[in-house]
Amino acid sequence: MSQLPHGFRQIRMELAREKEHPEGSRNFGYSFVAPLDAAGRIDPVLWTKHREACRVVKFRPDEADEVGHLVRRPGGSWAFRYDIAGTDDDEAGYRFGDERFEVGEYVSVHEDDEMHTFRVVSVE
């Protein structure tokens, strides 16, 4: 990431506690690159200039990692998109534009018709 402008970070989120995972799980999550402003929020201006650099990896046990992009959808919402040319649904971040991506914060992602909460475990 040394060639990226100041403000780009590698963010790792892991599944927080939920019914099927009462302790959460470090094996379910996302790792993605995004430009963050001084408040820890995604910077849409910097994202527009360097959107190809904003990649995401979705990881799950016993499954191949899915690699995609952080995208900004019409209306300004953010999502993870793995099928750039196809019709697969995006995984939408709930209010990602308002979220602060700092260690210990909780972030929700809508995937497979369900909302799941993830904890930010690292921002580098």
N, C-alpha and C positions, 0 to 999 in steps of 0.2 A: 504494500500500500504506500510505499515511499513516493511513488510518482503522483499520488492523488493530492489534491489541495488540503490545506489545513482544515480540520473539522471532520474529516471522514473517520469513522470508527467501525470496528468489527464488534458486533453485538451478539451475545449468546443468551437465548431464553430457553428455560427448561420448564416442563409441565409442573404447575403448582398442584396443591392438594385438590382432589376431586373424588367423587364416589368410588370410581374404579381404581384410583391411586391415592389412598388416604395420606400417604407420605410424599406425594408428588413423584416425579420420576426424572432423573437426569438423562434417561435414554430416549425421551420424547421431547423434541424441541426444534428450534430454529437457530441458525447462525447466519447473520446477514451484515452486509456493508451498507452504511448510510451516512450522509452528511448530517452532523448534529450542530445546532447553534449553541450559544453560550448557556442556554437554559436546558440543554439536553433534548430538545425537540428536533424532529426531522426538518431540515432546511430545504424547502421546495425550490428555491432559486438555484442553489448549488446542485441539487438533484437534477434539475433540468439541464444543466451544463455537462453533467457527468453521469447520466442515467445508466449507461452501459456498465459502469463500475459498480452499480448498486445491485449486487447479486445476493441470492438467498440459497441456503441449503437447509432442507427439511430432513431431519433425521428421526428414525424410528427403529426399534430393535427388530431384527430379522427381516428388514426391508432394505432395498437399495436406497441410498440417499436420492432425494429429488433436488435438482438444481434449477433455479429460476431467477426471476428479477423482482425487485421492489418496484412497483408501478404506482403511478398516481392516476386515479380514475376521474372521469367527468364529475364535477362537483367538489373535487379536492380530496376525496377519501383515498387511503393507501391500501394496497393489497400485495400479496405475493402471487406471482403468475409463473406457472411452470410450462404451460402450453402456449407459447408466444404466437404461433400461427394458427392454432386450432380454436376449438370452442369450449374447452374445459373451463369450469368455473374457477375464478380467482379465490384465494383464501384471504378474506377481508380482515384487516386489522380494525378492531373497534376503537374508533376515535384516536387512531394513531397520530393524527395531526396535533392533538392536544396532549398526548402522552410525553412524559419525560423518560428518556431511556437512560436510566441510572441504575446501578447495582441495587437490588432490593425492591425495585418498583415492580408492580404487577401490570400485565398487558393482556388483553383478550384478543383471540383470533377466532374467526368463524370458519370452521373447516368441516366438510362432510355434513352439512346441515346442523351442526352443533357448535355452540360457543365453548371454547376452552380457555382457561386462564394460565398464563405462563409468567414465570418470575425471571427478571433480568438478572443473570448471574455474573456477567462480565461485559465490560465496555472498554475496549483497548484501541 
